[in-house]
Amino acid sequence: MKKIACILLIVAALQGCSKEKSSETSGRITISGAWALYPMVVKWAEVYHKKYPDVVIDISAGGAGKGMADALSGAIDLGMVSREIKKEERAKGAWGISVVKDAVIPMINEKNPFKVELLKRGLSKKEFAGIWISGTLKNWNIPVKSDKVTAIHVFTRSDACGAAETWAKYVGGAQEDLKGVGVYGDPGLADAVRNDVLGIGYNNVNFAYDAKTKKPVSGIIPLPLDINGNGTIDPNENIYADRDTLMKAIADNIFPSPPARNLHIVAKGIPEKKHIIKFLLWVLKDGQQYVSDAGYICLPKEQLQKQIDELSKKL
């Protein structure tokens, strides 16, 4: 009888372990939010689902504002946010972790009549502010000193998003201060500039460069930042030929912040469900090996470890 009882206890223990393991590696995770983080999270979800097929991850983009609002309302488990978490959002229970870094860059049509001159000189922060904030810089011919009067067609984002907030912060304002025709989403803004030879807009890096070739996407090209404002693009500012060169410049802090910024995953309070915590821990640890290939920059190890330690207490 003792032997049978012992066997039953072992079986029960194994069943308990199996049940505990199942609670960590099965379930559904719903995610919405920033276009900037969308390609990265899709990659993470694909890899994670292969490893843990009982975890189903549903992802939709719609802007950082939607990600935060959905998370705070409980409509989804996790929100993707491409800007800092605001005080008023933290007061409502917003909690988040930083997962990667990227940037927002200005884009023009590749057939812009002043392309050659613009790529040589770029535009300064003050000139970008003249386009998007004050509206005083209205013509392309002004910075390149041409007599051919040619209007600048300005585009911005219509949805509440981290890209617009980040770009606005760089040029000295808030998203609501940005002038231009409002267009929804990163893909929409890229298309607007692609379809207008005189257009200018801004995009998250992964919507400005082709994922396969790592070159600027067809029809649009980055407009360089004249970082030191000397009226020319110096060798160290010539960083836009391909995605890897730009990423290195961001990692080396050559590219300014903003428009470089950290990207976040948020929730209403620290998640309680074990399968969600386990996914987030995987993102901060094993998931980091996919960051560079996806066109993002890894955060400092000490920053990642601090977040890992916080989350690990919940398991």
N, C-alpha and C positions, 0 to 999 in steps of 0.2 A: 504493500500500500504506500509506503514511504517513497518507493521508486516511482510509482505512478504519479503521486502528488508532485514529486520533483519535476517529472517530465511535463506535467500540466503547467507548473509555474514557469518553466523555461518557454513553453509554447506561448503562454500569456505574455511573457516579457517580450518575446519576439514580435508578437502581434502588436504590442504597444509601441515598439520601436518602428514597426512598419507603418502604423497609423500616424506616428509623429513625423516620419519621413514624408509620408504622403501629404500632410498638411503644409509642408514646406515646398513641395515640388509638384503640386497640382492646384488648379484653380484658374480663374480668369482675372486679367489685369486690364483695365481700360485707361487709355492715355489720350489726351488731346492737347493742342496748343501750338507753340511757336514753329513756324516754318523753318527757322534756323536750325532747330534741333531735330526736326522730323527725319531727315535722311540717316542721322546717326542712330536714333532710337529704332528706326526700322531695321537697320543692320543688327543692332543688339538683339532685337526681338527675334529675328530670323535665326541667329546663332543659338540663342537661349532656348528657343522652342525645339531645335534639333537635339539639344542636350537634355531638355526636360519636356518631352512631347505632351505631358499632361497639363502644362501651363499654356494657356491660350492668351495672347496679348493682342488687343484691339487698339489700333492707333489711328488718329485723324489729326490733320493740321487745320489751323484756323486762326493763328495769331496768338501771341503771348497773352493778350487780354482775355481771350476765350479760355486758354489753358488755366489761367488763374481763377477766373470766374467759375469754371466747371469744377475745379478742385475744391474751392471754398463752398460751393453749393452741394457738394457730394454727388454731382452728376457723373463724375469719373473718379478713378482711384488716384491718378497722378496727372499733373499738368506740366507741360513743357513751357518754360519761361525764359526768354532771351534778354532779360534786363534784371536789374536788382529788385528784390522783393521790397515793396514799400512799407513804411511804418504802419499805415492804416490797414494793410493786408495782414501784417503780422498780428495786429490787434484783433483781427477777425479769426485768428488761428492758423494763418499760413506758416508752414514749415517747409524748408527746402534744403537740397544739397546741390553744390556746384559739381558738374560732371565733366565739362570740356570747355575749351575756349575757341572763339572764332572772331570774325570781324564783319563789319558792314562797309562796302566800298561803292563809290559813285560809278555809274555806267553811262556811256554814250553810245549812239549808233555807230557801227563800224564804218559807215559811209558819210559821217559828219564832214562837211566841206572843209573844216579847219582841223581835221584829225591830226595831220602831221605836226602842225604848230602846237596843238594842245598836248600831244604826247611829249613834246620836247620841254614845254614849260609847266604843264600841269596847272592846277589852280590852288591857291592858298586857302586856308580856313576862312579868311576874311572874304575872299571872292565867293566861296561856297555859301557863306552867310548872305552875301549880296543876292544870290540866286534864290535861296530857300526862305530866308528870314525877312530881310528888308525889301526885297524885290527891286533893288536898285541896279543890279546887273541883269539887264534884260536881253542883251545881244551878244552873240558869240564873237563878233568882230572886235569887241572892246578889249578883252584880254590879249588877243593876238595882234592888236593894232592894225586892223584892216579897214579899208574904206567901204567894203561891201557889207552893208547893214543886213544882219541875219539874226532873226529872233531866236531866243532860247525857248524851247517848249519844255516846261518843267512838269515832272510827274512825282507823285508821292504816294504813300499808302493810305487807303481809305479805312482799313481795319486797324483796331487797337493792337499794336504790335511792338515787339522789342526793337526791331530794325529801325522803325521810325523814331522811337524814343532815343535810341543810341545815336542815330545820325543827327537828330535834333540837338542832342546834348553836345555833340562835337561842334556844331555850327552856332551854338549859343542860344538854344531855345528849348521848347517842349514840342511834342508831336503836333499839338493843336496850332502851333505857330508856323508850321511848315507850309509854304505856299506850293501851288501846283495842282494839277488834275489828280484827284484821288483814284487809285486803282487797288483792287482787292488782291492781296496775297503776293508772295515773291514771284511766282510764275507770271502772274498778270502784269506786274510792274516791269519785268524783263521783256515781256511781249510788247508792252506799250512803247518802250524805247526802241525795240527792234523794228517796230512798224513806223517809226517816225525818225527821219534822217536828222532832224534838228532836236531830238529828244534828249533829256537827261533824267536819270533816276538813280536809285541806289538799291543794292541787293546784298543779301547774305552771301558769303563766299561760295557756298555750295550751289547757289543758283546763278552765280556769275561764271563759274568754270565747269566744263564738261567733266563728268566723273571718270570717264574712260581715258580721254586724251589729256586731261588736266590743263587744257588750254581754255581761253575764254570761249563761252558758248557762242555758237554761230549768230551773227547779226549784231552783237554788242561787244564792247571792249571797256575795260576799266579806264577811268580818267584819273591819272596819278595825282596824289596829294603832294603839293609843294610844301613839305613839312616845315622847312625853315623859312619859307616865305621870301626866298631870294629871286623869284621869277624864273627859275629853271629847275629841271629835274636833275639833281646831282646823282652820281653813280650809286650811292647808297640808297637813293629814293627810287631807283629804277627796278622795281620789285614785282612787276605785274605780269611778266611774260608767261608764267605758268603758276598753277596752284601751289606747288611745292616751294617755289621761291618766295611767294607771298607768305605762306605758312611759317617759313623759317624766319622771315622778317618780323612777323608777329611774335613768334616765340622768343626772338632776340631783343624784343622791345624797340625795334627800329620803327615799326608801324605804331602810331600813337593809340592810346587807350583813353577815352573812346576815340575812334569807332571800333577798336578791338574791345571785347568784353567776355565775361564768363557766361555760360549757359547753365540753366538750373532745371531740376525736376522738383516739383512742389506737391504738397498734399495739405489737407486740413489736419494738422497735427501729425506727429510721427505715426506712420502706418502701424496698425496692430496685427494685420493678417501676415502670417509667417511667410507665405509664398511671395508676397510683395516685398517684404524685407529682404528675403533671400535674393530676389531679382536685383534689388538696389545694391546689395553688397557685391553681387557678381559684376554689376556695371562698374563699381568703384575699384574692383580688383581685376579679375580676368577680362572683363569687357574693355579695359583700357588698351589692350593689344590691338584693337581694331580702330582706334581713334585716328591715327595718322593716315592710314589708307583711306579712311572715309573723308579726309579733308578737314580735320580738326586738330587741335593741339591739346596734349595732355596737361593737366594741372600739376602743380608741385606735389611730390609724393607725401610730404608732411601734411598738406591740406587734405589730400585724399584719405590719409590714415586717420586723421582726426574725425572725419565723417564716418569712416568704417568703425572706429571705436564706439561712436555714439549709437550707430545702428545695431551693432553687435549685442548691445545690452538688451535689445528687444527680443532676441531669439531665446 
